């Protein structure tokens, strides 16, 4: 039996870290622990374009993936900088 693990999604941050650093640490831990025996879907890499989108040293969702007024997230509304 194999399991699929998905790293926690990042949030869009503009002025300070709002939990993304802890989520990135959890994602790194998941890769270190489960990658040899299970599948780890690294959602954070997709959301941040492999770490290209950051605020300081903390990853964040890239602009092209965030909710906007023209494409609002059904459950979370619109991200506002």
FENWO-V686006 format. One record per helix or strand. SS is the DSSP state (H for helix, E for strand). FROM is the first residue (numbers start at 1). TO is the last residue. If there is no record, write none. Layout:
ss->(SS;SS)
from->(FROM;FROM)
to->(TO;TO)
//
This chain:
ss->(E;H;E;H;E;E;H;E;E;E;E)
from->(4;20;39;43;54;58;63;68;71;73;77)
to->(6;34;41;47;55;59;65;68;71;73;77)
//
